[in-house]
Amino acid sequence: MLIPLLTLFVCLLILVVVIINFVNTVQAKYGFAKNLPTVTRADESIVKLLWRLVRASDVDKFNRVVEAFSLPYRLWKVWLGPVVCLGVCHPDLVQIVLTHPDCLEKPFIYRFIRINRGLLVAEAELWKRHRKVLNSAFNLRILHGFIPIFEKCCSRMVSDLKQMKDGETFDVMRFTARCTLEMVFETSLGTGCLPPSESDCLIRHIKRFFNIASSRFLNVHLHYEPIFRLTQRSKKETESLHYCNTVVKQLLTEKRQNVTKTPETPDDEFGKPRIFVDQLLRLGNSFSETDIIHNVFTMIIAGNDTSGQLMAYACLFLGMYPHIQEKVHAEIVEIIPRHHNEPISPEKLKSLAYTEMFLNECLRLCPTAPNIVRQNMAPITLDETRIPAGNLLAISLFAYHRRKDIWGPDADEFDPDRFSAERSAGRHPFAFLPFSGGSRNCIGWRYAMISMKLMLVYLLREFKIKTDIRHQDMAFRFNAALVLAGKHLVRVERRV
C-alpha cells in the first residue's frame, strides 16, 4: 500500500513542478503585457472565451473580432490559449508594425493555407528573395499591356450578364469571380481561360480550402495538426487541394512546353516584358518546384478571390446608392463612351477620378483581407511597451477603416467624396490600407485597381444595377478574406 501512495505523491509533485515551471515561463515571456488593457469580457475567463469561440457561428466570431478592435485602445491584449495576441489600433502604431524590418514575418496560423512557399504566406527570408525577383512582373509597362486582355474578359462577362432577364435576382459574385479568374489565367499565367464549368469548379474548391484554413484561426484545438487530421474538414481540404494542385500542374506542364520552344528574350524597354509565370520558370535556380507551384497557386487565389469579391461588393453598393451609381456612370460615359471603338488607354483610366474614389470607398468598408497578423522577429517598442521577439501583432482593417477617431463621426456611411483631394488632405498615410502597407504589401495592387476600373466601365455602360440588400443589413463571416454571410444578390436592367 505504501508504494502506490509514494508513487502517487511523486507523480503529484512532478505535476506541481511542471505547472509551476509553465506558469513561470509564461510570466517571463508575457510579463511585458501585464499592464496592457484586455478585451476579454469581465465575466469571461480564458477557458470560457475559447469555449465560446469554438461554439460560435462564423458571423459571431467576425463580430467578436470587430467588437474588440472597435474599443478605444491603441494597444491591447487577448489570450488565445497559452499565446497572447496584441491588437494594434492606432495609425502611428500600425505604421510601425507594417514598416518595421523586424515585423515582416507571418505567424504560424497562415501556414494553415498550405501554400507556405508562395508570396502570400512565405517566411520572411524566403519572401524577401522571391519578392525582389517577382516585382518586375508587376511594373506599369506590363500592366498597361494587359488592358486589351482585361477588356476581352470584361466583354465576355457583359455578354453572360445579358443572358439574365431584366429584373431577375442573381448572385453577381458568380460573374465577377469568373471574370477575374479569366483575367489571371490570360495575363499573369499566360494561358487561355478555362471553360465556364471548370472555372466555376476551381473557384468552389479554392473557396472551400480557404474557408477550412480560416476556420482553424480562432479554434485553438484545431491548431494542432494531429487533432485537425481527425476531423472531416481535413478530408475535404485534401480533396480541394488535390483538385487545385492538379489544375496548377497541368498549367505548368503546358507553359514549360511553350518556354522550351520560345527563345530567350531580353526584358528591357525594347524586349517583350516577362509575365509572372514566365519569370518563375525562367529563373529555375531561384525557385524550387514547390516554390513555383505555391506562387502560381497564390496568384490564382489573390488575383481571383480579392478582385472578384471586391467587385461583387461594388455592385451591391451601386445598387444601394443609385445617386452614386449615376455619378460613376456619368463620368465613365463622358470619358469612355459606350461605342468607344479603340482600346482604352491608361490615360483614360487614370482620368476616372470619381470612379477611383468610389472603388476606394468600397475598399475602405469592405477590405478584401479584413485582418492582418504579423510576428516580430526581434524586440520592438510600441507606446513604451517593449515587446519581445515572437509575439503576434494583429490589425483588423475592417474595424480600423471604421474608427470614428480616424474617419470622423460618419465613418460607417458610404461616401466616395471622403477620398477627394480636399478631404484627404492631412489624413494619416497609414489610415487607409486596402492592400496592407509597408514593403510586404500586396504585390498586385495596381493590377487589381486597373482590372476593377475596367470591370466598372463595362458593367455601367451596359446596365443599371439594383439590389434589395441594405447597407446596415450586411453581415460577414469570419474568414481570411471578407466573406458576406449571404449572397451578393442584385438585379440588372439594360441601359437604353
C-alpha angles and dihedrals in degrees: 000000000000094000096055090048091049090049091050091049092051091048091050091048091052090048091051091049091049092049092048091049091048092050091047091049092050092047091049092048099041103025089107089071098052093102095045117103116256124222095207110118116255094249094043125095121194090259092049091048093052092046091051091049091051091051098038123103119245089255091053091048091052091049092048091055093048091046091055094048092046093064115108096256129119093204130008142160139231129183117235100187108296092346127083119217121200120215113215113200113156122085093233091055094041089054091052093050097046096044100037112111089220094055100064095103121107110216128239096272090071089062088071087075087069098220094100096156095052125096093253098065107005119135113265100258093047091044091053093054095045097042092053091054097042099045091087091061089067102047118132094252090061094042093051088052088059094061096093089051091048089051092052091052092047090050090054090050091052091049090053091048091052087066089067116093118245108266095016112137116227142154105268091195089077090063100038093047092050090049095051091046089054089050092054094048094048098042118026094024096036098219136115116270122264121255110270094254093051091043091053091046092052091049091052093051093046090052093047098053091040090053091049092051090049092050089063096056097081098024099087094188089059091057087082110083097213090056093045090051089061093059130090088237090067091058092049091047091053091051094050095044090050091052093047093045090051090055092047094048092050089050092051092048090055092045093050091053090053093045093055090051094048118075119233113269128192118254101224137110090286097043131070109271116238120244124223101272093042089054090053094049097043091054097055093151092060097045129051120213089261090049090054095047093047093047093049089048089049091052092051091050098042096040095046109031099044099044093038092051094045093050090051089054089046090056090051092051091048089054094045094051110038093174090058090046090055092050091052091045093049092053092047097050091045093054101028109022121206094253094045100144100188125080111273109258125224088241092058091049091049091052092060090098100159091043089056091048088053092051091048091053089050089051092047095055097032108031107184091225103043096185136038123194124188133178121217113232093198134021115289133180124232118178092342091307110123106215115201120226119279102040128134117246114191131192123186105208090185092060094033092058089053100048109129092207087063105030102028134246093306094055093125093054125093108242121151090189090074084079094057116121091251096052094039093056111113095010114143110264090232097045093094116047110162091153098031117255144251124040093317094060124128109298091208102049094118090047089053095049094048094047093046093049090053092048089054091049093054095041099048097042088061107029148036109220123215135177139180092212113107123216093238091052096058111118127183137207123227107260142134085257125044103266124185114230090229135021129295093249117188142150126221131208123193114246114235 
